[in-house]
Amino acid sequence: MTAPDQPQHLALVHAGQSAHWAAWMSERLSRLGAETSPVLWDPLRRRPNAEDLAGITARPGPIVLVLDDWFLRVEHRRPEAWGDLVRELAPDVRERLVMVSVTASPVPEGLARLGPVLELRGFRAEVVEARLLDAIGLTPASDRPVDLTRGRFPDTTWKARNTPRRNSRFTGREQVLAELHARFTSGGDGARVALRGVPGVGKRHTAIEYAHRHAAEYDTVWWVNCAKRATARADFARLADQLRLPVDNADTLHGRIETVKRALAGRSGWLIVLDGAEDPEELAAVLPEGRGHLLITTTSVNWSGSGAELVELAPFERDESVTFACLRTRRLTRDAAAELADAVEDMPLLLAQTAAWLDSNDTADVAGYVRELREGDPHRTDVATDGDDRTFQMVWSITLNTLRDEHPHAYELLRLLVFFSPHAIPVRLLRTARAADLPDHLAALVAEPSSWNATLRKLSEATSMRLEYDEGPYLDTKVVSALQMHRLFHRFVRLQLSAEQQAEASAIACQVLVAADPRDPGDAGTWARYAELIPHLEDTGAVTSPSPDVRTLVLNCIEYLRVRGEYREGVRLCRATVDAWTPMSGATDPKVLVATHQLMVMERRLGEYAAAERLGRQVLDAVTSVPEPGPVQVVRAKNGLAGTLMALGNYEEARTLLAEAAAQSASALGDEGVPRTLATRSNLAIALGLSGRYQESYELHRSVLRSSIELLGGRSQSTLHSGLHTAWMLRLLGRYGEALDLQEQNSQLHSQVFDKNHSQSLLSQHNLALCRRRVNEIGFARLMMRSVLDRLSRRRGASHPETLLVSSDYAMLLREQGNLEEARELAEDTLSRYRLLLGEHHPYAAGVLDNCALIQRCQGDHDGARARAEEARQRMERALGRHHVWAIGCALNTASARAATGDLAGAVELGRDALDRARAEIGVWHTLPMNLAAGLAQDLHANGEAEEALQVRATSLALLEADGYDEHRQVRAMFEGRRPYWDFEPQTI
């Protein structure tokens, strides 16, 4: 055939799973001048009849039959269907039939008799198009260029894909699948659709089918198991590696998650599936934004409030149920399948399990089984049940009794498997467990691969559980790596066990996890294993176990969550652990104390300061109340509480506690050569800095740095931490050149040792930007600080303490550059967030309020600026006392604000007092008293007190000459007429 004058018509007959092949063919043929009519027909659901055939054959032109696995299954389930079709087709219609295969499966003999079958699978798009055109006899017009870039070829390879295996026996749901596709299509880029239904209705399998059926429409198809929040985050983060995104061994999952979200936001052509996602708020961190599609399976209606369209998934229609059951066992006639479907109320999960039972018990009477389901008493069996749904109970009672009586090894294994998380039972860990950790019969089963695999297959067949495979140790071999069990069935099996049986299975499951523990959560190479173990801690009973080995496992998992920055999941696990262990072992048990300390640390990292303080005081009271408290526990308790007190602004109590802890650690453990002692002294140095005692803080930091280099080396995290704080104190002392030299080296080492988004790396880069600012390299400082702020905002959120620290400093840098509106907006936002986080009486809230007043004065609102400066000064003095450096800094700005409103006498009075305090507290050479002197000289001169003004100026200039520090150029500018200022800098803890 050649292209006619009129468009040639083609009918494209296909099953639902080949819809994308049909769409691609239709698009190609239409562009070449043909008129196509895709015809969706599922021969497994109904026999071909005259009406179907009339719709297919009514118009002239080729009839293209797209053969896939669905159509080929007709040969096995409906051998008469194709015979009916052949008999109904008129000779001229049969001549128009063109069969094309898009499956790798061989074409059965019955189909081959209808005519030649053209293979399309496995070829390039250009070859497929040429073969298809040749088969239907369509020649493209010479003036119609072929655009092979248009449309997505169904055999396209994906950049990333981890979709679970397709269910080869998936049946029905065509209307729902079509609705999902329509919602995504009409929703455009960024569409979110939630597939909602009751447990057991088939949400997961429908989502799997959708992902496979439409995979060719996407570059990336990524499946996220949301049964546990930690699992969801780990699954989502793994996409960074699959997309080969530049993540340099990020220390936290958060960093990898944010990298993935940024990448997805900038591209289209992706489908993310969140399977089993119930709480939108819990999963907010893994909700991508951008031009792709998000498919959610859930039992909750809450997703509608999160921008997702809901699509309800009901039980099967009866015709779907019948086809579904018949595909799972050949024993059923359609009438018998209808009876079975009626007995289980068309619920897909129960249909799968009952059909599996019938297929495994081929001598059982089908009618009797259905009658037992309808009329039997589930409580008559000796399987204890729980719940109100009698149908579920009856199905599972029969299944378990059959397994117990006829396949005891499979039954015993099932009893153990239900003590792992049902969503990914770690069969691989069982297979590699030590024989001593398993009872004899299971150890023997595991030791014999053929028996082991046969038992797993029997479980899968009898209960309709899904097996997942990994590559085996030998060529062309597969081994079962995980087993997926529906959580309702999982719960049912657990509840039918006695208390003694549950305790026995729990102990075995815990030992399997202990044997799999790498025992080094700080090593990045072990993180994948810990991510695998954590979902099973609760189901195995590990969290409530009294075993020392199991508790060590739990503590290692908690440490993994802390190291990776998974603080919310860490807090949840810590609380469950502390609640379980304390009644059994007491609050002062060493492992209980470790778990409690971790809980306090992670609450503090989340900004839950009040809760962390209460917990810290409880721990310290408990530790010190025993007759002979352990020195390590006392030091750790004081350290932990002091860290929270520093965050709350209670610097003096924190300093006192840390001084005690440092002395106790040195006495009990040793001084310079003990890491714990060095860490405690480092914390004490931080507390001294927060107390305004910069010189003492610097000297102690420098001492710790030297000892840390000698003990741990120059590249350890502790050494780099000490170097960062030593440079920080040098800068606060006004020794800008020295601070810059040290911080440049420190920042370079951080970039070599840690990921650039590590918390310590970001703070190191921030301090380098502050040092650059103080030596007047404003452009460099702004670019670096903006980068740090952006990364912290994405990683920690806008209200995290680390983010607020940087946003406060960045606002003041913007003010110095003259970007007053942007500076004001950022400073006011930072102030609001600090007040929500710490309260309006916290020193940081007072300091940032003073920053806002300074910007306001630069904008010309002198009265408003003075009112806020006076308030900030008073709040800072109430919080820390009049002699704290920060209170003196607020006084400098308040004196300037008074002068700006014409109150020169008030400015002079406050300036004199602040200068005296500054010289007494931090010495005469520091930049703060120098700036105070410059401001006082200006106010004295303006107030007519010229003689005193000259005296103050001369004294300060003489000090500058004696000092000789080049970094005091900024102070010299103040004496030359610029108004001095002080901007508040929050400090890192």
Secondary structure in CASP SS format (residue, H / E / C, confidence):
PFRMAT SS
TARGET T0000
AUTHOR 0000-0000-0000
METHOD secondary structure of the structure
MODEL  1
M C 1.00
T C 1.00
A C 1.00
P C 1.00
D C 1.00
Q C 1.00
P C 1.00
Q C 1.00
H E 1.00
L E 1.00
A E 1.00
L E 1.00
V E 1.00
H E 1.00
A C 1.00
G H 1.00
Q H 1.00
S H 1.00
A H 1.00
H H 1.00
W H 1.00
A H 1.00
A H 1.00
W H 1.00
M H 1.00
S H 1.00
E H 1.00
R H 1.00
L H 1.00
S H 1.00
R H 1.00
L C 1.00
G C 1.00
A C 1.00
E E 1.00
T E 1.00
S E 1.00
P E 1.00
V E 1.00
L E 1.00
W C 1.00
D C 1.00
P C 1.00
L C 1.00
R C 1.00
R C 1.00
R C 1.00
P C 1.00
N C 1.00
A H 1.00
E H 1.00
D H 1.00
L H 1.00
A H 1.00
G H 1.00
I H 1.00
T H 1.00
A C 1.00
R C 1.00
P C 1.00
G C 1.00
P C 1.00
I E 1.00
V E 1.00
L E 1.00
V E 1.00
L E 1.00
D C 1.00
D H 1.00
W H 1.00
F H 1.00
L H 1.00
R C 1.00
V H 1.00
E H 1.00
H H 1.00
R H 1.00
R C 1.00
P H 1.00
E H 1.00
A H 1.00
W H 1.00
G H 1.00
D H 1.00
L H 1.00
V H 1.00
R H 1.00
E H 1.00
L C 1.00
A C 1.00
P H 1.00
D H 1.00
V H 1.00
R H 1.00
E H 1.00
R H 1.00
L E 1.00
V E 1.00
M E 1.00
V E 1.00
S E 1.00
V C 1.00
T C 1.00
A C 1.00
S C 1.00
P C 1.00
V C 1.00
P C 1.00
E H 1.00
G H 1.00
L H 1.00
A H 1.00
R C 1.00
L C 1.00
G C 1.00
P C 1.00
V E 1.00
L E 1.00
E E 1.00
L C 1.00
R C 1.00
G C 1.00
F C 1.00
R C 1.00
A H 1.00
E H 1.00
V H 1.00
V H 1.00
E H 1.00
A H 1.00
R H 1.00
L H 1.00
L H 1.00
D H 1.00
A H 1.00
I H 1.00
G C 1.00
L C 1.00
T C 1.00
P C 1.00
A C 1.00
S C 1.00
D C 1.00
R C 1.00
P C 1.00
V C 1.00
D C 1.00
L C 1.00
T C 1.00
R C 1.00
G C 1.00
R C 1.00
F C 1.00
P C 1.00
D C 1.00
T C 1.00
T C 1.00
W C 1.00
K C 1.00
A E 1.00
R E 1.00
N C 1.00
T C 1.00
P C 1.00
R C 1.00
R C 1.00
N C 1.00
S C 1.00
R C 1.00
F C 1.00
T C 1.00
G C 1.00
R C 1.00
E H 1.00
Q H 1.00
V H 1.00
L H 1.00
A H 1.00
E H 1.00
L H 1.00
H H 1.00
A H 1.00
R H 1.00
F H 1.00
T H 1.00
S H 1.00
G H 1.00
G C 1.00
D C 1.00
G C 1.00
A C 1.00
R E 1.00
V E 1.00
A E 1.00
L E 1.00
R E 1.00
G C 1.00
V C 1.00
P C 1.00
G C 1.00
V C 1.00
G C 1.00
K H 1.00
R H 1.00
H H 1.00
T H 1.00
A H 1.00
I H 1.00
E H 1.00
Y H 1.00
A H 1.00
H H 1.00
R H 1.00
H C 1.00
A H 1.00
A H 1.00
E H 1.00
Y C 1.00
D C 1.00
T E 1.00
V E 1.00
W E 1.00
W E 1.00
V E 1.00
N E 1.00
C C 1.00
A C 1.00
K C 1.00
R H 1.00
A H 1.00
T H 1.00
A H 1.00
R H 1.00
A H 1.00
D H 1.00
F H 1.00
A H 1.00
R C 1.00
L H 1.00
A H 1.00
D H 1.00
Q H 1.00
L C 1.00
R C 1.00
L C 1.00
P C 1.00
V C 1.00
D C 1.00
N C 1.00
A C 1.00
D C 1.00
T C 1.00
L H 1.00
H H 1.00
G H 1.00
R H 1.00
I H 1.00
E H 1.00
T H 1.00
V H 1.00
K H 1.00
R H 1.00
A H 1.00
L H 1.00
A H 1.00
G C 1.00
R C 1.00
S E 1.00
G E 1.00
W E 1.00
L E 1.00
I E 1.00
V E 1.00
L E 1.00
D E 1.00
G C 1.00
A C 1.00
E C 1.00
D C 1.00
P C 1.00
E C 1.00
E C 1.00
L C 1.00
A H 1.00
A H 1.00
V H 1.00
L C 1.00
P C 1.00
E C 1.00
G C 1.00
R E 1.00
G E 1.00
H E 1.00
L E 1.00
L E 1.00
I E 1.00
T E 1.00
T E 1.00
T C 1.00
S C 1.00
V C 1.00
N H 1.00
W H 1.00
S H 1.00
G H 1.00
S H 1.00
G C 1.00
A C 1.00
E E 1.00
L E 1.00
V E 1.00
E E 1.00
L C 1.00
A C 1.00
P C 1.00
F C 1.00
E C 1.00
R H 1.00
D H 1.00
E H 1.00
S H 1.00
V H 1.00
T H 1.00
F H 1.00
A H 1.00
C H 1.00
L H 1.00
R H 1.00
T C 1.00
R C 1.00
R C 1.00
L C 1.00
T C 1.00
R H 1.00
D H 1.00
A H 1.00
A H 1.00
A H 1.00
E H 1.00
L H 1.00
A H 1.00
D H 1.00
A H 1.00
V C 1.00
E C 1.00
D C 1.00
M C 1.00
P H 1.00
L H 1.00
L H 1.00
L H 1.00
A H 1.00
Q H 1.00
T H 1.00
A H 1.00
A H 1.00
W H 1.00
L H 1.00
D H 1.00
S H 1.00
N C 1.00
D C 1.00
T C 1.00
A C 1.00
D C 1.00
V H 1.00
A H 1.00
G H 1.00
Y H 1.00
V H 1.00
R H 1.00
E H 1.00
L H 1.00
R H 1.00
E H 1.00
G C 1.00
D C 1.00
P H 1.00
H H 1.00
R H 1.00
T C 1.00
D C 1.00
V C 1.00
A C 1.00
T C 1.00
D C 1.00
G C 1.00
D C 1.00
D C 1.00
R H 1.00
T H 1.00
F H 1.00
Q H 1.00
M H 1.00
V H 1.00
W H 1.00
S H 1.00
I H 1.00
T H 1.00
L H 1.00
N H 1.00
T H 1.00
L H 1.00
R H 1.00
D H 1.00
E H 1.00
H C 1.00
P H 1.00
H H 1.00
A H 1.00
Y H 1.00
E H 1.00
L H 1.00
L H 1.00
R H 1.00
L H 1.00
L H 1.00
V C 1.00
F C 1.00
F C 1.00
S C 1.00
P C 1.00
H C 1.00
A C 1.00
I E 1.00
P C 1.00
V H 1.00
R H 1.00
L H 1.00
L H 1.00
R H 1.00
T C 1.00
A C 1.00
R C 1.00
A H 1.00
A H 1.00
D H 1.00
L C 1.00
P C 1.00
D H 1.00
H H 1.00
L H 1.00
A H 1.00
A H 1.00
L H 1.00
V H 1.00
A H 1.00
E C 1.00
P H 1.00
S H 1.00
S H 1.00
W H 1.00
N H 1.00
A H 1.00
T H 1.00
L H 1.00
R H 1.00
K H 1.00
L H 1.00
S H 1.00
E H 1.00
A H 1.00
T H 1.00
S C 1.00
M C 1.00
R E 1.00
L E 1.00
E E 1.00
Y E 1.00
D E 1.00
E E 1.00
G C 1.00
P C 1.00
Y C 1.00
L C 1.00
D C 1.00
T C 1.00
K E 1.00
V E 1.00
V E 1.00
S E 1.00
A E 1.00
L E 1.00
Q E 1.00
M C 1.00
H C 1.00
R H 1.00
L H 1.00
F H 1.00
H H 1.00
R H 1.00
F H 1.00
V H 1.00
R H 1.00
L H 1.00
Q C 1.00
L C 1.00
S C 1.00
A H 1.00
E H 1.00
Q H 1.00
Q H 1.00
A H 1.00
E H 1.00
A H 1.00
S H 1.00
A H 1.00
I H 1.00
A H 1.00
C H 1.00
Q H 1.00
V H 1.00
L H 1.00
V H 1.00
A H 1.00
A H 1.00
D C 1.00
P C 1.00
R C 1.00
D C 1.00
P C 1.00
G C 1.00
D C 1.00
A H 1.00
G H 1.00
T H 1.00
W H 1.00
A H 1.00
R H 1.00
Y H 1.00
A H 1.00
E H 1.00
L H 1.00
I H 1.00
P H 1.00
H H 1.00
L H 1.00
E H 1.00
D H 1.00
T H 1.00
G C 1.00
A H 1.00
V H 1.00
T H 1.00
S C 1.00
P C 1.00
S C 1.00
P H 1.00
D H 1.00
V H 1.00
R H 1.00
T H 1.00
L H 1.00
V H 1.00
L H 1.00
N H 1.00
C H 1.00
I H 1.00
E H 1.00
Y H 1.00
L H 1.00
R H 1.00
V H 1.00
R C 1.00
G C 1.00
E C 1.00
Y H 1.00
R H 1.00
E H 1.00
G H 1.00
V H 1.00
R H 1.00
L H 1.00
C H 1.00
R H 1.00
A H 1.00
T H 1.00
V H 1.00
D H 1.00
A H 1.00
W H 1.00
T H 1.00
P H 1.00
M H 1.00
S H 1.00
G C 1.00
A C 1.00
T C 1.00
D C 1.00
P H 1.00
K H 1.00
V H 1.00
L H 1.00
V H 1.00
A H 1.00
T H 1.00
H H 1.00
Q H 1.00
L H 1.00
M H 1.00
V H 1.00
M H 1.00
E H 1.00
R H 1.00
R H 1.00
L C 1.00
G C 1.00
E C 1.00
Y H 1.00
A H 1.00
A H 1.00
A H 1.00
E H 1.00
R H 1.00
L H 1.00
G H 1.00
R H 1.00
Q H 1.00
V H 1.00
L H 1.00
D H 1.00
A H 1.00
V H 1.00
T H 1.00
S H 1.00
V C 1.00
P C 1.00
E C 1.00
P C 1.00
G C 1.00
P H 1.00
V H 1.00
Q H 1.00
V H 1.00
V H 1.00
R H 1.00
A H 1.00
K H 1.00
N H 1.00
G H 1.00
L H 1.00
A H 1.00
G H 1.00
T H 1.00
L H 1.00
M H 1.00
A H 1.00
L H 1.00
G C 1.00
N C 1.00
Y H 1.00
E H 1.00
E H 1.00
A H 1.00
R H 1.00
T H 1.00
L H 1.00
L H 1.00
A H 1.00
E H 1.00
A H 1.00
A H 1.00
A H 1.00
Q H 1.00
S H 1.00
A H 1.00
S H 1.00
A H 1.00
L C 1.00
G C 1.00
D C 1.00
E C 1.00
G C 1.00
V C 1.00
P H 1.00
R H 1.00
T H 1.00
L H 1.00
A H 1.00
T H 1.00
R H 1.00
S H 1.00
N H 1.00
L H 1.00
A H 1.00
I H 1.00
A H 1.00
L H 1.00
G H 1.00
L H 1.00
S C 1.00
G C 1.00
R C 1.00
Y H 1.00
Q H 1.00
E H 1.00
S H 1.00
Y H 1.00
E H 1.00
L H 1.00
H H 1.00
R H 1.00
S H 1.00
V H 1.00
L H 1.00
R H 1.00
S H 1.00
S H 1.00
I H 1.00
E H 1.00
L H 1.00
L H 1.00
G C 1.00
G C 1.00
R C 1.00
S C 1.00
Q H 1.00
S H 1.00
T H 1.00
L H 1.00
H H 1.00
S H 1.00
G H 1.00
L H 1.00
H H 1.00
T H 1.00
A H 1.00
W H 1.00
M H 1.00
L H 1.00
R H 1.00
L H 1.00
L C 1.00
G C 1.00
R C 1.00
Y H 1.00
G H 1.00
E H 1.00
A H 1.00
L H 1.00
D H 1.00
L H 1.00
Q H 1.00
E H 1.00
Q H 1.00
N H 1.00
S H 1.00
Q H 1.00
L H 1.00
H H 1.00
S H 1.00
Q H 1.00
V H 1.00
F C 1.00
D C 1.00
K C 1.00
N C 1.00
H C 1.00
S H 1.00
Q H 1.00
S H 1.00
L H 1.00
L H 1.00
S H 1.00
Q H 1.00
H H 1.00
N H 1.00
L H 1.00
A H 1.00
L H 1.00
C H 1.00
R H 1.00
R H 1.00
R H 1.00
V C 1.00
N C 1.00
E C 1.00
I H 1.00
G H 1.00
F H 1.00
A H 1.00
R H 1.00
L H 1.00
M H 1.00
M H 1.00
R H 1.00
S H 1.00
V H 1.00
L H 1.00
D H 1.00
R H 1.00
L H 1.00
S H 1.00
R H 1.00
R H 1.00
R H 1.00
G C 1.00
A C 1.00
S C 1.00
H C 1.00
P H 1.00
E H 1.00
T H 1.00
L H 1.00
L H 1.00
V H 1.00
S H 1.00
S H 1.00
D H 1.00
Y H 1.00
A H 1.00
M H 1.00
L H 1.00
L H 1.00
R H 1.00
E H 1.00
Q H 1.00
G C 1.00
N C 1.00
L H 1.00
E H 1.00
E H 1.00
A H 1.00
R H 1.00
E H 1.00
L H 1.00
A H 1.00
E H 1.00
D H 1.00
T H 1.00
L H 1.00
S H 1.00
R H 1.00
Y H 1.00
R H 1.00
L H 1.00
L H 1.00
L H 1.00
G C 1.00
E C 1.00
H C 1.00
H C 1.00
P H 1.00
Y H 1.00
A H 1.00
A H 1.00
G H 1.00
V H 1.00
L H 1.00
D H 1.00
N H 1.00
C H 1.00
A H 1.00
L H 1.00
I H 1.00
Q H 1.00
R H 1.00
C H 1.00
Q C 1.00
G C 1.00
D C 1.00
H H 1.00
D H 1.00
G H 1.00
A H 1.00
R H 1.00
A H 1.00
R H 1.00
A H 1.00
E H 1.00
E H 1.00
A H 1.00
R H 1.00
Q H 1.00
R H 1.00
M H 1.00
E H 1.00
R H 1.00
A H 1.00
L H 1.00
G C 1.00
R C 1.00
H C 1.00
H C 1.00
V H 1.00
W H 1.00
A H 1.00
I H 1.00
G H 1.00
C H 1.00
A H 1.00
L H 1.00
N H 1.00
T H 1.00
A H 1.00
S H 1.00
A H 1.00
R H 1.00
A H 1.00
A H 1.00
T C 1.00
G C 1.00
D C 1.00
L H 1.00
A H 1.00
G H 1.00
A H 1.00
V H 1.00
E H 1.00
L H 1.00
G H 1.00
R H 1.00
D H 1.00
A H 1.00
L H 1.00
D H 1.00
R H 1.00
A H 1.00
R H 1.00
A H 1.00
E H 1.00
I H 1.00
G C 1.00
V C 1.00
W C 1.00
H C 1.00
T H 1.00
L H 1.00
P H 1.00
M H 1.00
N H 1.00
L H 1.00
A H 1.00
A H 1.00
G H 1.00
L H 1.00
A H 1.00
Q H 1.00
D H 1.00
L H 1.00
H H 1.00
A H 1.00
N C 1.00
G C 1.00
E C 1.00
A H 1.00
E H 1.00
E H 1.00
A H 1.00
L H 1.00
Q H 1.00
V H 1.00
R H 1.00
A H 1.00
T H 1.00
S H 1.00
L H 1.00
A H 1.00
L H 1.00
L H 1.00
E H 1.00
A H 1.00
D H 1.00
G C 1.00
Y C 1.00
D H 1.00
E H 1.00
H H 1.00
R H 1.00
Q H 1.00
V H 1.00
R H 1.00
A H 1.00
M H 1.00
F H 1.00
E C 1.00
G C 1.00
R C 1.00
R C 1.00
P C 1.00
Y C 1.00
W C 1.00
D C 1.00
F C 1.00
E C 1.00
P C 1.00
Q C 1.00
T C 1.00
I C 1.00
END
